[in-house]
């Protein structure tokens, strides 16, 4: 039991120190008690044992409480290697892969994914990776990554994707020859649209195409049962900026140009929620497509914000998701000055784009003027 408590204290010290080799003594005993649930006597015994083994050292030491009087340095015994980690690293070491690939695959993060697998499975998986790398040129370019994974890696469609593109490139796999999961955007509009509006949420996309046929509208729908409301904008951003090459376009109505041509339109606008997430999406789009502007459809939303028809960032409004408070702290990291200005305006309260139900024929063709933004900003500061 004493050894077990010593191990518990050792690991909590390791956790508290993180990547540092030192710990400050301030309220150290209380912190250990809170994190371990151990009593003071057990902590004293464990700390004395670690001191005797020279796993911890300090210039001054309180022998009564077994606590350091000054900064404590750590030389803790390394964590034991878990059996599955050892087995995986052995399988990698015995392969014909080059040194760079072996080092990448031996990483503990990758090895940790093999927990629960038998030694035979690990060996088979390594052999499968070798075969895939050696025969990748025989796979037709554009083949789905998930199909290649299922075909070569023990029937698992997800394994290559889980390893990630950086590691796959490191071990010698040309990930650019494979297509990712099917990605779709929905487009609507005439052959020669007067403007192109990228829309964050599908409900507003439907409202827009029912109200106006002179512009082209682009939106990403949430295919799959797990897509949440706040995921539409991020999906749109990823599709338009990262996955455009493999993007599949579905025409909702009309006969609009191809998505690549739509993104070259001189009047390219973004319209999403008037919230911090929406401004982050716009800022990222602006980095990729410098001529994109915020749509004048934001005008009615600014009016709604001014009139008090807005909501705070709470979970009941779909805005209390993890990361939202962090976005408040990162307002200064937005690159575009317009995005920064709008983000400061909606930093405390937000308006969702579904509040706009009319005015599409006029507003879809125009950008939100900087004069309108500045006027609203100064009014809110008064």
Secondary structure, 3 states (H helix, E strand, C coil): CHHHHHHHHHHHHHHHHCCCCEECCCCHHHHHHHHHCCCHHHHHHHHHHHHHCCCEEECCEECCCCEECCCEEECCCCCCCCHHHHHHHHHHHCCCCCHHHHHHHCCHHHHHCCCCCCHHHHHHHHHHHHHHHHHHHHCCCCEEHHHHHHHHCCCCCCHHHHHCHHHHHHCCCCHHHEECCCEEEEEEECCCCCCEEEECCHHHHHHHHHHCCCCEEEECCCCCCCCCHHHHHHHHHHHHHCCHHHEEEEEEEECCCCHHHHCCCCCEEEECCECHHHHHHHHHHHHHCCCCEEECCHHHHHHHHHCCCCEECCHHHCCCCCCHHHHHHCHHHCCCHHHHHHHHHCCCEEECHHHCCCCHHHHCCCECCHHHHHHHHHHHHC
